[in-house]
């Protein structure tokens, strides 16, 4: 299952960091600012967000994540993007830039997971 693979791989800081960077510069910069606010390295922040989702997600959250990943070219990155957008919304003191879930990711490969 793709969601299980997302949780398994992206709960490791080095993999999580590489994954979020592959989503695109603008998005990874937003996440890096939130990580910096928490005095955490980027990979650790992302891995913690994934583990927090795993531990606290409701049934509706799991369904939404599964729906986000369906029929995507890069479902794991889409799922990670979704988890992190939720984390950024909830991040204390986070000053977003407009839309509730932020702009569409700027993935060079044309991934559509907004």
RACORJO-V242888 format. One record per residue. N is the residue number from 0. RES is the residue in one letter. OMEGA is omega in degrees with one decimal (* if undefined). Layout:
BEGIN
n | res | omega
N | RES | OMEGA
N | RES | OMEGA
END
This chain:
BEGIN
n | res | omega
0 | X | -176.0
1 | X | -179.4
2 | X | 177.9
3 | X | 178.1
4 | X | 176.2
5 | X | -178.6
6 | X | -178.8
7 | X | -174.9
8 | X | -173.5
9 | X | 172.1
10 | X | 175.4
11 | X | -173.7
12 | X | -177.1
13 | X | 177.6
14 | X | 179.6
15 | X | 179.6
16 | X | 179.5
17 | X | -179.4
18 | X | -178.2
19 | X | 177.2
20 | X | -179.6
21 | X | 177.0
22 | X | 175.9
23 | X | -174.2
24 | X | -175.7
25 | X | -179.8
26 | X | -179.2
27 | X | 176.7
28 | X | 176.3
29 | X | -179.9
30 | X | 179.5
31 | X | 177.4
32 | X | 178.1
33 | X | 177.8
34 | X | 179.2
35 | X | 177.4
36 | X | 179.4
37 | X | -177.9
38 | X | 178.7
39 | X | 170.1
40 | X | -177.2
41 | X | -177.8
42 | X | 179.2
43 | X | 178.1
44 | X | -178.5
45 | X | 179.7
46 | X | 178.2
47 | X | 178.3
48 | X | 178.8
49 | X | -179.4
50 | X | 175.8
51 | X | 176.9
52 | X | -179.8
53 | X | -174.1
54 | X | -171.4
55 | X | -174.7
56 | X | 175.5
57 | X | 176.4
58 | X | 178.9
59 | X | 177.5
60 | X | 179.3
61 | X | 178.8
62 | X | 180.0
63 | X | 178.2
64 | X | 178.8
65 | X | 178.6
66 | X | 179.4
67 | X | -175.8
68 | X | -175.9
69 | X | 173.3
70 | X | 176.4
71 | X | 176.4
72 | X | -178.3
73 | X | -171.6
74 | X | -178.8
75 | X | 177.2
76 | X | 176.8
77 | X | 178.1
78 | X | 178.2
79 | X | 177.2
80 | X | -179.7
81 | X | -179.8
82 | X | -177.5
83 | X | 176.1
84 | X | 176.8
85 | X | 178.8
86 | X | -180.0
87 | X | 176.7
88 | X | -176.3
89 | X | -174.4
90 | X | -177.3
91 | X | 178.7
92 | X | -177.4
93 | X | 178.2
94 | X | -179.6
95 | X | -177.5
96 | X | 174.3
97 | X | -173.1
98 | X | -176.4
99 | X | -178.5
100 | X | 175.5
101 | X | -179.1
102 | X | 176.8
103 | X | -179.9
104 | X | -176.9
105 | X | -177.0
106 | X | -176.7
107 | X | -175.8
108 | X | 177.0
109 | X | 178.9
110 | X | 179.2
111 | X | 179.3
112 | X | 178.5
113 | X | *
END
